[in-house]
Amino acid sequence: MTSLVLHPFVINQPFRHKYLDQALEHIAQHPGVWLITSDEITEHYARTTAGQPA
């Protein structure tokens, strides 16, 4: 798992938007890449471990 943390001060510069878009498109094109939010990770974990001992 890799987390991509983007600070608003850095990424919220208009000239950087196209580079972020290009980077995300490149990453998403690789097989097995799952783009997901932290809430979706939590939901997936709860769904897939339901009823299992801790």
MOPAC internal coordinates of N, CA, C and O (Angstrom, degrees):
PM7 1SCF
backbone

  N    0.0000 0     0.00 0     0.00 0    0    0    0
  C    1.4309 1     0.00 0     0.00 0    1    0    0
  C    1.5120 1   108.38 1     0.00 0    2    1    0
  O    1.2310 1   121.22 1   -42.24 1    3    2    1
  N    1.2931 1   115.27 1   137.76 1    3    2    1
  C    1.4524 1   121.91 1   174.91 1    5    3    2
  C    1.5154 1   109.05 1  -126.52 1    6    5    3
  O    1.2310 1   121.38 1   -48.70 1    7    6    5
  N    1.2892 1   114.96 1   131.30 1    7    6    5
  C    1.4602 1   120.83 1   178.26 1    9    7    6
  C    1.5173 1   108.68 1  -101.58 1   10    9    7
  O    1.2310 1   120.78 1   -43.32 1   11   10    9
  N    1.2991 1   116.11 1   136.68 1   11   10    9
  C    1.4547 1   121.35 1   178.41 1   13   11   10
  C    1.5259 1   107.97 1  -113.94 1   14   13   11
  O    1.2310 1   120.79 1   -74.64 1   15   14   13
  N    1.3166 1   116.10 1   105.36 1   15   14   13
  C    1.4583 1   121.68 1  -178.46 1   17   15   14
  C    1.5288 1   107.98 1  -101.05 1   18   17   15
  O    1.2310 1   120.78 1   -55.42 1   19   18   17
  N    1.3100 1   116.12 1   124.58 1   19   18   17
  C    1.4593 1   121.43 1  -176.84 1   21   19   18
  C    1.5249 1   109.42 1  -118.41 1   22   21   19
  O    1.2310 1   120.72 1   -65.89 1   23   22   21
  N    1.3123 1   116.23 1   114.11 1   23   22   21
  C    1.4626 1   120.46 1   179.72 1   25   23   22
  C    1.5334 1   108.93 1   -77.94 1   26   25   23
  O    1.2310 1   119.66 1   -49.62 1   27   26   25
  N    1.3299 1   118.26 1   130.38 1   27   26   25
  C    1.4611 1   121.18 1  -177.74 1   29   27   26
  C    1.5279 1   114.01 1   -55.32 1   30   29   27
  O    1.2310 1   120.28 1   143.97 1   31   30   29
  N    1.3221 1   117.06 1   -36.03 1   31   30   29
  C    1.4626 1   118.94 1  -179.22 1   33   31   30
  C    1.5262 1   111.40 1   -63.78 1   34   33   31
  O    1.2310 1   120.73 1   145.20 1   35   34   33
  N    1.3103 1   116.22 1   -34.80 1   35   34   33
  C    1.4646 1   120.60 1  -178.15 1   37   35   34
  C    1.5241 1   111.22 1   -84.28 1   38   37   35
  O    1.2310 1   120.06 1   129.99 1   39   38   37
  N    1.3144 1   117.50 1   -50.01 1   39   38   37
  C    1.4653 1   121.01 1  -171.69 1   41   39   38
  C    1.5270 1   112.90 1   -83.67 1   42   41   39
  O    1.2310 1   119.88 1   163.11 1   43   42   41
  N    1.3063 1   117.83 1   -16.89 1   43   42   41
  C    1.4638 1   120.14 1  -176.19 1   45   43   42
  C    1.5265 1   112.67 1   -85.55 1   46   45   43
  O    1.2310 1   120.56 1  -157.24 1   47   46   45
  N    1.3078 1   116.53 1    22.76 1   47   46   45
  C    1.4605 1   121.19 1   174.12 1   49   47   46
  C    1.5291 1   106.83 1   -92.25 1   50   49   47
  O    1.2310 1   119.77 1   -57.21 1   51   50   49
  N    1.3364 1   118.04 1   122.79 1   51   50   49
  C    1.4695 1   120.81 1  -174.08 1   53   51   50
  C    1.5302 1   114.41 1   -51.32 1   54   53   51
  O    1.2310 1   119.71 1   143.06 1   55   54   53
  N    1.3172 1   118.16 1   -36.94 1   55   54   53
  C    1.4520 1   119.24 1  -177.96 1   57   55   54
  C    1.5274 1   112.55 1   -69.80 1   58   57   55
  O    1.2310 1   119.55 1   165.99 1   59   58   57
  N    1.3237 1   118.47 1   -14.01 1   59   58   57
  C    1.4650 1   121.90 1   179.95 1   61   59   58
  C    1.5234 1   112.98 1   -90.94 1   62   61   59
  O    1.2310 1   119.33 1   164.59 1   63   62   61
  N    1.3162 1   118.88 1   -15.41 1   63   62   61
  C    1.4663 1   121.79 1  -174.98 1   65   63   62
  C    1.5169 1   112.41 1   -58.07 1   66   65   63
  O    1.2310 1   120.20 1   135.19 1   67   66   65
  N    1.3248 1   117.22 1   -44.81 1   67   66   65
  C    1.4669 1   118.63 1  -176.99 1   69   67   66
  C    1.5230 1   111.19 1   -65.89 1   70   69   67
  O    1.2310 1   119.81 1   148.33 1   71   70   69
  N    1.3235 1   117.98 1   -31.67 1   71   70   69
  C    1.4578 1   120.86 1   179.39 1   73   71   70
  C    1.5296 1   111.28 1   -71.58 1   74   73   71
  O    1.2310 1   120.39 1   142.46 1   75   74   73
  N    1.3063 1   116.86 1   -37.54 1   75   74   73
  C    1.4600 1   120.05 1   175.11 1   77   75   74
  C    1.5195 1   109.80 1   -64.60 1   78   77   75
  O    1.2310 1   119.86 1   134.86 1   79   78   77
  N    1.3179 1   117.86 1   -45.14 1   79   78   77
  C    1.4640 1   121.45 1   177.58 1   81   79   78
  C    1.5266 1   111.19 1   -57.95 1   82   81   79
  O    1.2310 1   120.62 1   134.83 1   83   82   81
  N    1.3221 1   116.42 1   -45.17 1   83   82   81
  C    1.4602 1   120.69 1   179.82 1   85   83   82
  C    1.5345 1   111.14 1   -63.24 1   86   85   83
  O    1.2310 1   120.24 1   137.32 1   87   86   85
  N    1.3054 1   117.15 1   -42.68 1   87   86   85
  C    1.4647 1   121.04 1  -179.64 1   89   87   86
  C    1.5274 1   111.05 1   -64.33 1   90   89   87
  O    1.2310 1   120.43 1   135.75 1   91   90   89
  N    1.3428 1   116.78 1   -44.25 1   91   90   89
  C    1.4611 1   120.05 1  -179.96 1   93   91   90
  C    1.5268 1   111.70 1   -66.37 1   94   93   91
  O    1.2310 1   120.07 1   141.42 1   95   94   93
  N    1.3236 1   117.48 1   -38.58 1   95   94   93
  C    1.4576 1   120.51 1   176.35 1   97   95   94
  C    1.5266 1   110.66 1   -62.48 1   98   97   95
  O    1.2310 1   120.45 1   137.66 1   99   98   97
  N    1.3127 1   116.75 1   -42.34 1   99   98   97
  C    1.4635 1   121.17 1   179.25 1  101   99   98
  C    1.5284 1   110.76 1   -62.54 1  102  101   99
  O    1.2310 1   120.62 1   133.33 1  103  102  101
  N    1.3168 1   116.42 1   -46.67 1  103  102  101
  C    1.4712 1   121.28 1   179.91 1  105  103  102
  C    1.5207 1   110.51 1   -61.91 1  106  105  103
  O    1.2310 1   120.38 1   134.89 1  107  106  105
  N    1.3293 1   116.87 1   -45.11 1  107  106  105
  C    1.4685 1   121.73 1  -175.18 1  109  107  106
  C    1.5195 1   112.95 1   -67.38 1  110  109  107
  O    1.2310 1   119.34 1   160.02 1  111  110  109
  N    1.3251 1   118.86 1   -19.98 1  111  110  109
  C    1.4544 1   121.68 1  -178.24 1  113  111  110
  C    1.5271 1   113.30 1   -75.76 1  114  113  111
  O    1.2310 1   119.56 1   164.99 1  115  114  113
  N    1.3103 1   118.45 1   -15.01 1  115  114  113
  C    1.4595 1   121.11 1  -177.75 1  117  115  114
  C    1.5302 1   110.63 1   -78.64 1  118  117  115
  O    1.2310 1   120.47 1   -40.43 1  119  118  117
  N    1.3366 1   116.70 1   139.57 1  119  118  117
  C    1.4636 1   119.60 1   179.48 1  121  119  118
  C    1.5322 1   111.34 1   -61.66 1  122  121  119
  O    1.2310 1   121.09 1   -38.73 1  123  122  121
  N    1.2982 1   115.53 1   141.27 1  123  122  121
  C    1.4540 1   121.10 1   176.57 1  125  123  122
  C    1.5178 1   115.03 1    83.71 1  126  125  123
  O    1.2310 1   120.01 1   179.57 1  127  126  125
  N    1.3223 1   117.58 1    -0.43 1  127  126  125
  C    1.4676 1   120.13 1   178.83 1  129  127  126
  C    1.5200 1   108.39 1   -80.61 1  130  129  127
  O    1.2310 1   121.47 1   -49.31 1  131  130  129
  N    1.3016 1   114.79 1   130.69 1  131  130  129
  C    1.4578 1   121.33 1  -179.03 1  133  131  130
  C    1.5184 1   107.10 1  -121.34 1  134  133  131
  O    1.2310 1   120.25 1   -71.83 1  135  134  133
  N    1.3210 1   117.13 1   108.17 1  135  134  133
  C    1.4630 1   121.33 1   178.17 1  137  135  134
  C    1.5195 1   107.53 1   -85.72 1  138  137  135
  O    1.2310 1   120.75 1   -58.36 1  139  138  137
  N    1.3117 1   116.17 1   121.64 1  139  138  137
  C    1.4593 1   120.25 1  -170.35 1  141  139  138
  C    1.5334 1   109.49 1  -151.22 1  142  141  139
  O    1.2310 1   120.84 1   -28.02 1  143  142  141
  N    1.3120 1   116.00 1   151.98 1  143  142  141
  C    1.4697 1   121.01 1   177.53 1  145  143  142
  C    1.5280 1   109.91 1   -90.96 1  146  145  143
  O    1.2310 1   120.69 1   -12.42 1  147  146  145
  N    1.3122 1   116.30 1   167.58 1  147  146  145
  C    1.4664 1   120.23 1   178.34 1  149  147  146
  C    1.5273 1   111.24 1   -63.07 1  150  149  147
  O    1.2310 1   120.04 1   144.18 1  151  150  149
  N    1.3229 1   117.52 1   -35.82 1  151  150  149
  C    1.4695 1   119.90 1   176.75 1  153  151  150
  C    1.5232 1   111.03 1   -64.60 1  154  153  151
  O    1.2310 1   120.23 1   140.61 1  155  154  153
  N    1.3224 1   117.17 1   -39.39 1  155  154  153
  C    1.4646 1   120.55 1   178.81 1  157  155  154
  C    1.5287 1   111.47 1   -68.09 1  158  157  155
  O    1.2310 1   119.99 1   146.32 1  159  158  157
  N    1.3248 1   117.63 1   -33.68 1  159  158  157
  C    1.4648 1   120.86 1   175.14 1  161  159  158
  C    1.5216 1   109.57 1   -63.44 1  162  161  159
  O    1.2310 1   120.75 1   135.18 1  163  162  161
  N    1.3229 1   116.18 1   -44.82 1  163  162  161
  C    1.4655 1   121.00 1   179.18 1  165  163  162
  C    1.5234 1   111.01 1   -60.80 1  166  165  163
  O    1.2310 1   120.22 1   134.20 1  167  166  165
  N    1.3248 1   117.19 1   -45.80 1  167  166  165
  C    1.4611 1   121.36 1   178.99 1  169  167  166
  C    1.5333 1   111.09 1   -62.50 1  170  169  167
  O    1.2310 1   120.38 1   136.74 1  171  170  169
  N    1.3204 1   116.88 1   -43.26 1  171  170  169
  C    1.4695 1   120.78 1   179.00 1  173  171  170
  C    1.5225 1   110.75 1   -62.63 1  174  173  171
  O    1.2310 1   120.29 1   135.00 1  175  174  173
  N    1.3184 1   117.05 1   -45.00 1  175  174  173
  C    1.4567 1   121.42 1   179.07 1  177  175  174
  C    1.5317 1   110.61 1   -60.34 1  178  177  175
  O    1.2310 1   120.46 1   133.10 1  179  178  177
  N    1.3236 1   116.73 1   -46.90 1  179  178  177
  C    1.4669 1   120.65 1  -179.68 1  181  179  178
  C    1.5238 1   110.79 1   -62.54 1  182  181  179
  O    1.2310 1   120.52 1   140.26 1  183  182  181
  N    1.3220 1   116.60 1   -39.74 1  183  182  181
  C    1.4639 1   121.52 1  -179.34 1  185  183  182
  C    1.5276 1   112.04 1   -68.40 1  186  185  183
  O    1.2310 1   120.10 1   139.86 1  187  186  185
  N    1.3112 1   117.42 1   -40.14 1  187  186  185
  C    1.4636 1   120.87 1  -173.35 1  189  187  186
  C    1.5145 1   113.81 1   -88.71 1  190  189  187
  O    1.2310 1   119.64 1   166.66 1  191  190  189
  N    1.3227 1   118.30 1   -13.34 1  191  190  189
  C    1.4632 1   120.01 1   179.39 1  193  191  190
  C    1.5279 1   112.19 1  -114.34 1  194  193  191
  O    1.2310 1   120.45 1  -171.60 1  195  194  193
  N    1.3230 1   116.75 1     8.40 1  195  194  193
  C    1.4681 1   120.06 1  -178.55 1  197  195  194
  C    1.5321 1   110.22 1   -57.84 1  198  197  195
  O    1.2310 1   121.13 1   -50.04 1  199  198  197
  N    1.3167 1   115.44 1   129.96 1  199  198  197
  C    1.4468 1   120.92 1   176.83 1  201  199  198
  C    1.5217 1   114.89 1    83.07 1  202  201  199
  O    1.2310 1   119.66 1   178.48 1  203  202  201
  N    1.3116 1   118.25 1    -1.52 1  203  202  201
  C    1.4663 1   120.91 1   178.17 1  205  203  202
  C    1.5164 1   109.48 1   -90.73 1  206  205  203
  O    1.2310 1   120.51 1   -36.90 1  207  206  205
  N    1.3218 1   116.62 1   143.10 1  207  206  205
  C    1.4676 1   118.19 1   177.81 1  209  207  206
  C    1.5280 1   111.12 1   -65.86 1  210  209  207
  O    1.2310 1   121.39 1   -31.04 1  211  210  209
  N    1.3084 1   114.95 1   148.96 1  211  210  209
  C    1.4790 1   120.25 1  -178.39 1  213  211  210
  C    1.4964 1   112.57 1   -70.90 1  214  213  211
  O    1.2310 1   120.10 1   180.00 1  215  214  213

